Amino acid sequence: MACSWCHNPEGESRQPQMMRSPGGDRLAGMVYSSLELATLLNSQAAILKVNEGGITLSGGEPLLQANFIVEVINLLEDVHIILDTSGYGTHIDVNRLIQQVSQVYFDLKIIDPETHLRFTGCSNRLILENLEILGASGVPFVIRLPMVPGVTDTDDNLTRIAHLVKNLPNLVRIDLLPYNPAAGSKYKAAGMEFKPGFNETQPLNLNTSIFQEVGLEVRIV
């Protein structure tokens, strides 16, 4: 079960959150208190355990609601928990959250700092520092690499990632996530113009051998 939510700091009853767009209003989510969300998740815990499943805390970016996530986790029954994060958060929040989950999915996009800044609008320094923290934490983790044509899928970027993570303890594997061209439609729904800055039709370079050559397990998902 993957969970994406809006935090309700007032503890009020959950409320629908609407998104206005040129196509009209549509339901974009619900506001939950930590107790309401934990109660909902706990009601499914038995089913999840039977099927060897669990709860994935994702987003958005869950590190932006770290206090809320801690509250929810502390109210959960014994269940497998995955934190799915871009790694963009404070060292304090990363440290306290990863120690409370069973596994981490860590998105890693671009190693070159200038290219990262160009395509994401922020520095990757904090992300790479948090990756080191994760590697030293003892918590098993998966590197998830969104494959964007001509941006993240270049041999140079893949090689840099492979050599950066190959010796990190508790790395389970590398997941390559092929680019989804439907992503741009979300901009239109929000009344924004999608300007990707890359050629969406360019064939992806799914070069798994780069990771295999340094002894890393890799899969395309």
Backbone as JSON, one array per atom type, in Angstrom:
{
  "sequence": "MACSWCHNPEGESRQPQMMRSPGGDRLAGMVYSSLELATLLNSQAAILKVNEGGITLSGGEPLLQANFIVEVINLLEDVHIILDTSGYGTHIDVNRLIQQVSQVYFDLKIIDPETHLRFTGCSNRLILENLEILGASGVPFVIRLPMVPGVTDTDDNLTRIAHLVKNLPNLVRIDLLPYNPAAGSKYKAAGMEFKPGFNETQPLNLNTSIFQEVGLEVRIV",
  "N": [[0.85, -1.19, 0.0], [0.72, 2.1, -0.98], [1.21, 5.34, 0.3], [0.11, 8.6, 0.06], [-0.3, 11.86, 1.14], [-1.93, 14.76, 2.61], [-0.92, 16.77, 5.28], [-2.71, 17.35, 8.24], [-2.55, 19.72, 10.41], [-4.22, 20.7, 12.38], [-5.71, 18.66, 13.33], [-8.31, 18.22, 12.51], [-11.39, 16.79, 11.19], [-11.0, 14.67, 8.34], [-10.65, 16.17, 5.13], [-11.69, 16.82, 1.76], [-9.36, 17.67, -0.81], [-9.25, 19.92, -3.39], [-8.24, 20.36, -6.79], [-7.85, 23.03, -8.95], [-8.27, 23.48, -12.4], [-7.89, 24.1, -15.98], [-9.69, 22.29, -17.03], [-11.61, 22.07, -15.16], [-12.64, 21.55, -11.69], [-11.12, 19.01, -9.66], [-10.82, 16.11, -7.56], [-8.0, 16.02, -5.56], [-6.84, 14.91, -3.37], [-6.88, 13.95, 0.15], [-7.16, 15.42, 3.37], [-5.61, 14.37, 6.3], [-5.43, 13.7, 9.79], [-2.65, 12.59, 11.84], [-3.48, 10.48, 13.47], [-5.88, 9.67, 12.24], [-4.93, 8.77, 9.74], [-3.14, 6.7, 10.51], [-4.95, 4.98, 11.76], [-6.52, 4.21, 9.58], [-4.58, 2.85, 8.04], [-3.8, 0.83, 9.82], [-6.09, -0.68, 9.86], [-5.84, -2.17, 7.61], [-3.67, -3.74, 8.04], [-3.52, -6.52, 8.72], [-4.29, -7.81, 6.35], [-2.26, -6.97, 4.65], [0.01, -8.18, 5.8], [-0.51, -10.92, 5.47], [-0.22, -11.18, 2.76], [2.45, -10.7, 2.47], [3.07, -8.01, 2.27], [3.23, -4.43, 2.74], [3.6, -1.04, 3.89], [4.16, 1.82, 1.96], [5.65, 4.85, 2.3], [5.32, 7.67, 0.6], [5.12, 10.26, -1.82], [4.7, 13.2, -3.81], [7.21, 14.58, -1.57], [8.17, 12.9, 1.16], [9.97, 13.69, 3.18], [9.49, 16.35, 3.57], [7.42, 16.44, 5.28], [8.25, 15.43, 7.73], [7.85, 15.41, 10.56], [5.15, 14.76, 10.76], [5.15, 12.22, 9.56], [6.68, 10.74, 11.39], [4.92, 10.8, 13.56], [2.81, 9.26, 12.5], [4.07, 6.75, 12.01], [4.71, 5.99, 14.6], [2.24, 5.29, 15.52], [1.52, 3.08, 14.13], [0.8, -0.43, 13.65], [2.78, -3.47, 13.89], [4.34, -3.63, 10.98], [5.73, -3.98, 7.7], [7.61, -1.28, 6.5], [8.29, 1.03, 3.97], [10.28, 3.77, 3.07], [9.99, 6.08, 0.61], [11.92, 8.23, -1.07], [13.38, 11.3, -2.33], [15.63, 12.07, -1.16], [16.07, 14.67, -0.54], [16.29, 16.57, 1.98], [16.66, 17.6, 5.44], [19.62, 16.62, 7.28], [19.03, 15.77, 9.86], [16.3, 15.03, 9.73], [16.43, 12.96, 7.84], [18.08, 11.09, 9.2], [16.47, 10.41, 11.48], [14.15, 9.36, 10.34], [14.91, 7.18, 8.65], [15.75, 5.32, 10.47], [13.44, 4.33, 11.47], [12.11, 2.8, 9.66], [11.65, -0.11, 7.51], [12.93, -0.41, 5.09], [14.47, 1.57, 2.48], [13.62, 3.42, -0.39], [15.53, 5.11, -2.57], [15.66, 7.82, -4.56], [17.81, 8.62, -7.17], [19.14, 10.87, -9.32], [20.89, 12.64, -11.0], [24.38, 13.03, -11.21], [26.36, 14.97, -11.91], [26.85, 18.22, -10.78], [26.14, 20.72, -12.04], [24.46, 19.95, -14.15], [22.45, 18.75, -12.7], [21.42, 20.92, -11.28], [20.46, 22.43, -13.41], [18.31, 20.88, -14.46], [16.69, 20.23, -12.29], [16.53, 22.41, -10.65], [17.76, 22.71, -8.21], [20.59, 22.21, -5.99], [22.54, 19.18, -5.86], [23.98, 18.54, -3.65], [23.08, 18.18, -0.96], [21.5, 15.92, -1.28], [23.37, 13.94, -2.03], [24.93, 13.89, 0.26], [23.06, 12.93, 2.08], [22.7, 10.42, 1.02], [25.12, 9.21, 1.72], [24.76, 9.15, 4.48], [22.59, 7.38, 4.61], [23.82, 5.07, 3.57], [25.55, 4.43, 5.63], [23.89, 3.74, 7.66], [22.92, 1.2, 8.16], [20.48, 0.38, 7.3], [18.64, -1.39, 4.89], [18.56, -0.56, 1.4], [17.25, 0.61, -1.77], [18.4, 1.87, -4.8], [16.75, 4.04, -6.88], [16.41, 4.95, -10.15], [15.19, 7.35, -12.13], [14.73, 7.19, -15.53], [15.45, 9.48, -17.77], [15.3, 10.55, -21.05], [18.34, 11.32, -22.61], [19.18, 12.8, -20.46], [19.26, 11.69, -17.67], [19.92, 9.15, -18.44], [22.35, 8.82, -19.7], [25.49, 7.27, -20.61], [27.64, 8.32, -19.2], [26.47, 9.48, -16.88], [25.21, 7.22, -15.75], [27.46, 5.64, -15.26], [28.83, 7.19, -13.38], [27.01, 7.08, -11.26], [27.01, 4.31, -10.73], [29.65, 3.88, -9.83], [29.66, 5.51, -7.63], [27.88, 4.32, -5.81], [28.6, 1.65, -5.54], [30.08, 0.53, -3.44], [28.62, 0.98, -1.18], [27.34, 0.0, 1.93], [24.68, -2.38, 2.5], [23.21, -1.86, 0.21], [20.66, -2.93, -1.82], [19.84, -3.25, -4.53], [19.77, -1.83, -7.89], [17.22, 0.03, -9.36], [15.95, 0.72, -12.5], [13.91, 3.15, -13.8], [11.9, 3.51, -16.43], [11.23, 6.38, -18.48], [8.15, 8.14, -18.26], [6.0, 9.31, -20.55], [3.55, 10.44, -20.02], [3.75, 12.15, -17.96], [3.84, 14.9, -18.45], [1.2, 15.69, -18.75], [0.21, 16.31, -16.27], [1.02, 18.86, -15.73], [-0.55, 20.4, -17.46], [-3.06, 19.91, -16.37], [-2.85, 21.35, -14.09], [-2.84, 23.88, -15.02], [-0.44, 24.75, -16.06], [2.41, 25.21, -18.23], [4.14, 22.69, -19.91], [7.5, 22.31, -20.22], [9.88, 20.43, -21.09], [12.67, 20.46, -21.78], [14.18, 18.54, -22.96], [14.38, 15.85, -25.37], [11.58, 14.08, -25.6], [10.94, 11.93, -27.21], [13.22, 10.58, -27.77], [15.0, 7.51, -27.89], [15.4, 5.47, -24.97], [18.39, 4.91, -23.1], [18.99, 2.09, -21.84], [21.21, 0.89, -20.31], [22.16, -1.62, -18.71], [24.47, -3.04, -18.28], [26.5, -1.43, -17.32], [26.14, -1.27, -14.58], [26.16, -3.96, -13.87], [28.78, -4.67, -14.46], [30.24, -3.69, -12.33], [29.45, -5.27, -10.33], [26.83, -4.93, -9.36], [23.42, -5.57, -8.65], [20.84, -5.11, -10.96], [17.76, -3.94, -12.24], [15.06, -3.44, -14.6], [12.21, -1.63, -14.15]],
  "CA": [[0.0, 0.0, 0.0], [1.48, 3.35, -1.03], [0.44, 6.41, 0.93], [0.45, 9.99, -0.22], [-1.33, 12.57, 1.89], [-1.7, 16.12, 3.09], [-0.91, 16.81, 6.73], [-3.72, 18.2, 8.86], [-1.97, 20.07, 11.7], [-5.24, 21.06, 13.36], [-6.37, 17.46, 13.81], [-9.72, 18.25, 12.16], [-11.84, 15.66, 10.38], [-10.39, 14.7, 7.01], [-11.37, 17.0, 4.19], [-11.2, 16.67, 0.39], [-8.57, 18.76, -1.37], [-9.57, 20.03, -4.8], [-7.29, 21.05, -7.66], [-8.51, 23.76, -10.02], [-7.55, 23.39, -13.67], [-8.72, 24.54, -17.1], [-10.72, 21.3, -17.27], [-12.55, 22.05, -14.04], [-12.13, 21.08, -10.39], [-11.1, 17.57, -9.46], [-10.3, 15.69, -6.27], [-6.55, 15.81, -5.62], [-6.37, 14.22, -2.18], [-7.61, 14.15, 1.38], [-6.39, 15.86, 4.53], [-5.76, 13.46, 7.43], [-4.58, 13.83, 10.97], [-1.8, 11.41, 11.97], [-4.28, 9.4, 14.06], [-6.81, 9.19, 11.22], [-4.19, 8.01, 8.74], [-2.65, 5.47, 11.14], [-6.1, 4.11, 11.97], [-6.86, 3.66, 8.27], [-3.54, 1.89, 7.65], [-3.85, -0.32, 10.72], [-7.25, -1.49, 9.5], [-5.43, -3.03, 6.5], [-2.39, -4.37, 8.39], [-3.6, -7.98, 8.68], [-4.31, -8.22, 4.94], [-0.93, -6.71, 4.1], [0.95, -9.17, 6.33], [-0.82, -12.21, 4.85], [0.3, -11.15, 1.39], [3.85, -10.28, 2.55], [3.15, -6.63, 1.82], [3.49, -3.43, 3.76], [3.21, 0.34, 3.64], [5.18, 2.68, 1.37], [5.44, 6.26, 2.57], [5.89, 8.36, -0.55], [4.63, 11.63, -1.96], [5.44, 14.26, -3.14], [8.44, 14.27, -0.85], [7.82, 12.68, 2.57], [10.86, 14.39, 4.1], [8.94, 17.67, 3.84], [6.45, 16.28, 6.36], [8.92, 14.46, 8.59], [7.21, 15.33, 11.88], [3.89, 14.05, 10.57], [5.46, 10.82, 9.28], [7.08, 10.14, 12.65], [3.69, 10.6, 14.33], [2.07, 8.14, 11.91], [4.81, 5.51, 12.24], [4.61, 5.63, 16.02], [0.9, 4.79, 15.77], [1.28, 1.91, 13.3], [1.07, -1.76, 14.14], [4.01, -4.06, 13.34], [4.17, -3.85, 9.55], [6.88, -3.59, 6.89], [7.46, 0.1, 6.04], [9.3, 1.56, 3.04], [10.33, 5.22, 2.85], [10.34, 6.39, -0.78], [12.35, 9.62, -0.96], [14.39, 11.85, -3.23], [16.82, 12.38, -0.36], [16.22, 16.11, -0.38], [15.78, 16.95, 3.29], [17.74, 17.86, 6.39], [20.3, 15.43, 7.81], [18.32, 15.35, 11.06], [15.08, 14.33, 9.34], [16.82, 11.71, 7.2], [18.54, 10.18, 10.24], [15.42, 9.89, 12.36], [13.16, 8.6, 9.61], [15.4, 5.91, 8.13], [15.88, 4.37, 11.56], [12.11, 3.86, 11.86], [11.49, 2.06, 8.56], [12.27, -1.4, 7.19], [13.72, -0.28, 3.87], [14.37, 2.88, 1.85], [13.77, 3.6, -1.83], [16.22, 6.4, -2.66], [15.76, 8.28, -5.95], [19.07, 9.28, -7.51], [18.9, 11.27, -10.71], [22.02, 13.18, -11.76], [25.57, 13.23, -10.37], [27.01, 16.23, -12.23], [26.09, 19.26, -10.06], [25.58, 21.73, -12.93], [23.34, 19.35, -14.87], [21.39, 18.56, -11.71], [20.83, 22.24, -11.03], [19.73, 22.85, -14.62], [17.07, 20.14, -14.7], [15.86, 20.1, -11.09], [16.41, 23.7, -9.98], [18.41, 22.73, -6.91], [21.87, 21.51, -5.89], [22.44, 17.79, -5.4], [24.92, 18.33, -2.54], [22.37, 17.63, 0.19], [21.06, 14.57, -1.65], [24.52, 13.04, -1.98], [25.3, 13.76, 1.67], [22.08, 12.05, 2.71], [22.98, 9.07, 0.54], [26.19, 8.69, 2.57], [24.14, 8.86, 5.77], [21.82, 6.16, 4.42], [24.73, 3.95, 3.41], [26.19, 4.1, 6.91], [22.86, 3.58, 8.68], [22.57, -0.19, 8.4], [19.13, 0.13, 6.77], [18.7, -1.8, 3.48], [17.96, 0.44, 0.51], [17.27, 0.42, -3.22], [18.56, 3.1, -5.59], [15.79, 4.1, -7.98], [16.91, 5.93, -11.11], [14.26, 7.72, -13.2], [15.47, 7.27, -16.78], [14.98, 10.57, -18.61], [16.11, 10.47, -22.27], [19.35, 12.33, -22.84], [19.47, 13.54, -19.23], [19.76, 10.78, -16.62], [20.23, 7.82, -18.98], [23.61, 8.8, -20.45], [26.49, 6.36, -20.07], [28.45, 9.05, -18.23], [25.72, 9.6, -15.62], [25.03, 5.88, -15.19], [28.76, 5.19, -14.75], [29.1, 7.93, -12.15], [26.15, 6.53, -10.21], [27.48, 2.97, -10.4], [30.89, 3.94, -9.04], [29.36, 6.18, -6.37], [27.11, 3.49, -4.87], [28.96, 0.23, -5.59], [30.64, 0.06, -2.18], [27.79, 1.37, -0.05], [26.77, -1.16, 2.64], [23.24, -2.59, 2.55], [22.54, -1.58, -1.05], [20.0, -4.15, -2.29], [19.9, -3.31, -5.99], [19.46, -0.62, -8.65], [16.02, -0.05, -10.19], [15.85, 1.72, -13.56], [12.5, 3.47, -14.04], [11.76, 4.16, -17.75], [10.5, 7.65, -18.54], [6.72, 8.07, -18.56], [5.64, 10.54, -21.28], [2.28, 10.99, -19.53], [4.03, 13.08, -16.86], [3.56, 16.26, -18.85], [-0.22, 16.0, -18.65], [-0.08, 16.85, -14.95], [1.23, 20.31, -15.81], [-1.72, 20.97, -18.1], [-4.17, 19.82, -15.42], [-2.64, 22.4, -13.09], [-2.82, 25.17, -15.69], [0.95, 25.12, -16.31], [2.97, 24.76, -19.5], [5.2, 21.7, -19.75], [8.68, 22.56, -21.05], [10.81, 19.45, -20.53], [14.09, 20.77, -21.99], [14.84, 17.37, -23.54], [13.56, 15.22, -26.41], [10.83, 12.98, -25.0], [10.82, 10.81, -28.15], [14.52, 9.92, -27.92], [15.02, 6.18, -27.26], [16.13, 5.4, -23.72], [19.62, 4.12, -23.03], [18.85, 1.22, -20.67], [22.47, 0.15, -20.31], [22.3, -2.29, -17.42], [25.8, -3.62, -18.15], [27.34, -0.52, -16.54], [26.0, -1.65, -13.18], [26.57, -5.36, -13.73], [30.24, -4.76, -14.53], [30.82, -3.38, -11.01], [28.91, -6.22, -9.37], [25.57, -4.49, -8.78], [22.18, -6.12, -9.21], [20.07, -4.05, -11.59], [16.58, -4.38, -12.96], [14.25, -2.41, -15.23], [10.89, -1.81, -13.55]],
  "C": [[0.89, 1.24, 0.0], [0.61, 4.48, -0.49], [0.98, 7.77, 0.56], [-0.66, 10.84, 0.38], [-0.97, 14.03, 2.09], [-1.82, 16.1, 4.61], [-1.99, 17.77, 7.22], [-3.24, 18.58, 10.26], [-2.99, 20.39, 12.77], [-5.96, 19.84, 13.92], [-7.86, 17.43, 13.5], [-10.09, 17.02, 11.35], [-11.29, 15.8, 8.97], [-11.29, 15.44, 6.03], [-10.83, 16.76, 2.79], [-10.41, 17.9, -0.03], [-8.78, 18.78, -2.87], [-8.46, 20.76, -5.55], [-8.06, 21.72, -8.79], [-7.65, 23.71, -11.28], [-8.46, 23.88, -14.78], [-9.87, 23.58, -17.39], [-11.76, 21.23, -16.17], [-11.9, 21.55, -12.77], [-12.13, 19.56, -10.35], [-10.46, 17.25, -8.12], [-8.82, 15.38, -6.39], [-6.03, 15.08, -4.4], [-7.26, 14.51, -1.0], [-6.65, 14.61, 2.46], [-6.69, 14.92, 5.69], [-4.93, 13.95, 8.6], [-3.72, 12.57, 11.05], [-2.58, 10.23, 12.53], [-5.24, 8.81, 13.04], [-6.08, 8.32, 10.19], [-3.7, 6.68, 9.3], [-3.79, 4.48, 11.36], [-6.52, 3.44, 10.66], [-5.86, 2.58, 7.86], [-3.58, 0.65, 8.53], [-5.02, -1.24, 10.4], [-6.92, -2.46, 8.36], [-4.2, -3.88, 6.83], [-2.44, -5.89, 8.26], [-3.57, -8.5, 7.25], [-2.92, -8.06, 4.32], [0.06, -7.78, 4.54], [0.74, -10.53, 5.67], [-0.21, -12.29, 3.46], [1.76, -10.67, 1.31], [4.05, -8.87, 2.02], [3.44, -5.7, 2.98], [3.02, -2.07, 3.31], [4.4, 1.1, 3.06], [4.79, 4.13, 1.61], [6.13, 7.06, 1.47], [5.33, 9.76, -0.64], [4.35, 11.95, -3.41], [6.77, 13.82, -2.55], [8.12, 14.13, 0.64], [8.73, 13.39, 3.56], [10.34, 15.8, 4.43], [7.88, 17.64, 4.93], [6.98, 15.28, 7.39], [8.25, 14.31, 9.94], [5.92, 14.52, 11.81], [4.14, 12.56, 10.36], [5.86, 10.1, 10.56], [5.85, 9.85, 13.52], [2.92, 9.39, 13.82], [2.76, 6.81, 12.22], [4.67, 5.05, 13.68], [3.23, 5.08, 16.39], [0.58, 3.52, 14.98], [1.54, 0.61, 14.05], [2.34, -2.29, 13.47], [3.8, -4.42, 11.87], [5.42, -3.36, 8.83], [6.65, -2.2, 6.31], [8.61, 0.48, 5.13], [9.16, 3.07, 2.98], [10.82, 5.46, 1.44], [10.65, 7.88, -0.87], [13.34, 10.01, -2.04], [15.68, 12.16, -2.49], [17.02, 13.85, -0.11], [15.53, 16.55, 0.9], [16.94, 17.16, 4.23], [18.37, 16.55, 6.86], [19.55, 14.88, 9.02], [17.08, 14.54, 10.69], [15.4, 12.99, 8.68], [17.24, 10.68, 8.26], [17.41, 9.58, 11.05], [14.38, 9.06, 11.62], [13.68, 7.23, 9.16], [15.57, 4.87, 9.23], [14.54, 3.81, 12.01], [11.42, 3.06, 10.77], [12.27, 0.78, 8.29], [13.23, -1.3, 6.02], [13.51, 1.11, 3.29], [14.49, 2.74, 0.34], [14.33, 5.02, -2.0], [16.36, 6.77, -4.14], [17.08, 9.02, -6.15], [19.02, 9.59, -8.99], [20.18, 11.62, -11.46], [23.18, 13.44, -10.81], [26.25, 14.57, -10.65], [26.22, 17.39, -11.62], [25.46, 20.31, -10.97], [24.36, 21.2, -13.69], [22.16, 19.15, -13.93], [20.66, 19.88, -11.45], [19.98, 22.69, -12.21], [18.37, 22.18, -14.72], [16.16, 20.04, -13.48], [15.65, 21.43, -10.37], [17.04, 23.76, -8.61], [19.74, 21.97, -6.98], [21.64, 20.07, -5.45], [23.35, 17.51, -4.21], [24.23, 17.66, -1.35], [21.93, 16.19, -0.08], [22.2, 13.57, -1.52], [25.01, 12.85, -0.55], [24.34, 12.82, 2.4], [22.22, 10.61, 2.24], [24.1, 8.43, 1.36], [25.64, 8.32, 3.95], [23.35, 7.55, 5.69], [22.72, 4.94, 4.33], [25.36, 3.5, 4.72], [25.18, 3.72, 7.99], [22.57, 2.13, 9.05], [21.2, -0.57, 7.87], [19.25, -0.28, 5.3], [18.0, -0.78, 2.59], [18.13, 0.05, -0.95], [17.47, 1.78, -3.86], [17.59, 3.02, -6.76], [16.17, 5.26, -8.9], [15.87, 6.2, -12.19], [15.04, 7.95, -14.5], [14.84, 8.31, -17.71], [15.87, 10.63, -19.85], [17.05, 11.64, -22.45], [19.76, 13.12, -21.61], [20.06, 12.63, -18.17], [20.25, 9.46, -17.18], [21.54, 7.77, -19.76], [24.6, 7.83, -19.81], [27.34, 7.03, -19.01], [27.75, 9.12, -16.88], [25.55, 8.25, -14.95], [26.34, 5.36, -14.59], [29.1, 5.9, -13.45], [28.27, 7.39, -10.99], [26.65, 5.16, -9.77], [28.71, 3.01, -9.5], [30.67, 4.64, -7.7], [28.76, 5.21, -5.35], [27.64, 2.06, -4.71], [29.48, -0.31, -4.26], [29.82, 0.44, -0.96], [27.19, 0.13, 0.61], [25.25, -1.17, 2.53], [22.48, -2.12, 1.31], [21.97, -2.89, -1.61], [20.15, -4.3, -3.79], [19.69, -1.91, -6.57], [18.19, -0.87, -9.45], [16.06, 1.08, -11.22], [14.39, 1.91, -13.91], [12.36, 4.2, -15.38], [10.87, 5.39, -17.7], [9.05, 7.45, -18.95], [6.29, 9.36, -19.26], [4.33, 11.16, -20.82], [2.51, 12.02, -18.43], [3.66, 14.51, -17.2], [2.11, 16.67, -18.72], [-0.59, 16.59, -17.3], [0.1, 18.36, -14.92], [-0.02, 20.97, -16.39], [-2.9, 20.98, -17.15], [-4.08, 20.91, -14.36], [-2.56, 23.79, -13.7], [-1.42, 25.68, -15.98], [1.38, 24.6, -17.68], [4.13, 23.83, -19.25], [6.32, 21.97, -20.75], [9.8, 21.65, -20.57], [12.29, 19.78, -20.72], [14.88, 19.59, -22.5], [13.88, 16.75, -24.55], [12.88, 13.98, -25.84], [10.77, 11.74, -25.91], [12.14, 10.07, -28.35], [14.51, 8.57, -27.22], [15.86, 6.19, -25.98], [17.36, 4.53, -23.84], [19.58, 3.29, -21.75], [20.06, 0.29, -20.57], [22.73, -0.47, -18.94], [23.71, -2.83, -17.19], [26.74, -2.74, -17.33], [27.31, -0.89, -15.07], [26.47, -3.09, -12.94], [28.09, -5.51, -13.71], [30.92, -4.43, -13.21], [30.17, -4.23, -9.92], [27.6, -5.84, -8.73], [24.39, -5.19, -9.45], [21.36, -4.97, -9.75], [18.87, -4.65, -12.28], [15.85, -3.19, -13.54], [12.81, -2.64, -14.75], [9.86, -0.89, -14.21]]
}
